[in-house]
Amino acid sequence: MFELQKVEKKFPGVHALKGIDFTIKRGEIVGLVGENGAGKSTLMKVIYGAYQHDGGQVLVDGRAVRFHNPRQAMDMGVGMVFQEQSLIPNLTVMENIFLGFEQQFVRLGVVNWRKMATAARQQLDKVKLSIDPAMVTSKLSFAQRQLVELAKVLTLEERVQGDLVILLDEPTSVLAKEEIELLFSLVRDLRNRASFIFVSHRLDEVIELSDRIYVMKDGSVVDVVDGKDADVASIQHKMVGRNISKEYYREEKQKPFDAAKPLLEVHGISLAGRYKDISLKLHAGEVLCLVGVEGSGREAILRTIFGLQKPHLGHVTLKGRRVETFSAAHGVECGVGYVPRERKVEGMVGGMTVYENMTLSQMRNYSNAGVLEIGREKELARDWIKRLSIKASSENVDCANLSGGNQQKVVLAKWRSGGSDIILLDHPTRGLDIGAKEDVYDMVRDMCGAGVGIILVADTLEEAIGLSHTIAVIRDGEIRKWYDCPPGGKPSLYDLIHYMT
């Protein structure tokens, strides 16, 4: 029903797609995997109409088409559920579902809100989500917003003749296990209405859900694997062109931290509804991991330490000085860097260049009498691009056009280049491929070697165990268990899960 034949896409200095052949049949779930920079995002944007292909053909039901924008793709039944979510938080659920298509509920210039709410409930029923359509979207959980995104795409059923193609871009990246199972169940139930293209770096999930899996590398499809015959190791090898090292988390580079040099001390802090009576120490060269289920309070603790949230009780000491002012500016001034979970929302500024993003937190160091010294900014960026092997044609590239792994490197370079010696990492490998994750793990070990203290909220328990010197298990906003994690003496998954749940 949908096919790409020898599709090409080039950007200045980059051959992003090289003769891509891609087919999807009715009711099929097709997986799409590859390293960051392999061309997955470009391919998705061509299918969705955000990019126009330079060569080859896109065919729908055997007829060649060219989408000049996403609206045209939607009119042909192609929809997308975005990784970073496209919902507008201060609009209601029903306004988001019918955004751009409100005219069907308007008469004489007046919106019939009751009619829109009824129609929205019908869409929400498709994804088995029972919420008030008039609720403001910002009040929903991430998982609920993800389902609203899917409901929004499924409105195409009523507007389009024929079958749908729905692109799922990293839909499970921050979902809990039971939420992932619900999403997969919904996708399977919807196969009689739509075909799916499923993009994820979680290869076990891709294998579980997909009928066929396309593996991309360097802008080309290197293999198409039947889902029943696929295994994680062989797909990893095809993606990166090498076997993944057994020392994936760089445990051989883990050195003891400096117990005589505390960088941060937290004394009995509490924040109503988020966490209570939290006390911890972070030392130079230490990775302290906060482990817990979604909503356990981990993220709120990080945001308090950075200065974004003020605790109701207790106090924080940075390098021996008690924190009186809780603000991001004060945190940065004290040498605290924060890599947030929502990288594209809080971690970087799309539309600004790589060098502008790297120096964003240290502008005063690159100005003279109020005038920016752009040459020095660019020199710093070129140095860090080389140091971290950031794949960017130059420091002048828009940061939004980099792959996820390279964006994350830019965010980390922003803090390291500014001299931050306390780094807070909230899901730093979320949405990154195998190779990009290894790069981040190398950076973590290198930062520890330079005396940086790191507090980590990891993407998986394996990552937490592999990277940490110390683990604090948090449940219901309280620290329930501490673990020392020397190489060869780390706790098991079951040890952590026992105190998490």
Secondary structure, 3 states (H helix, E strand, C coil): CEEEEEEEEEECCEEEEEEEEEEECCCCEEEEEECCCCCHHHHHHHHHCCCCCCEEEEEECCEEECCCCHHHHHHCCEEEECCCCCCCCCCEHHHHHCCCCHHHHEECCEECHHHHHHHHHHHHHHCCCCCCCCCEHHHCCHHHHHHHHHHHHHCHHHHCCCCEEEEEECCCCCCCHHHHHHHHHHHHHHHHCEEEEEECCCHHHHHHHCCEEEEEECCEEEEEEEHHHCCHHHHHHHHHCCCCCCCCCCHHHCCCCEEEEEEEEEEEEEECCCEEEEEEEEEECCEEEEECCCCCCHHHHHHHHHCCCCCCEEEEEECCEECCCCCHHHHHHCCEEEECCCHHHHHCCCCCEHHHHHCHHHHHHHEECCEECHHHHHHHHHHHHHHCCCCCCCCCCEHHHCCHHHHHHHHHHHHHHCCCCEEEEECCCCCCCHHHHHHHHHHHHHHHHCCCEEEEECCCHHHHHHHCCEEEEEECCEEEEEEECCCCCCCCHHHHHHHHC
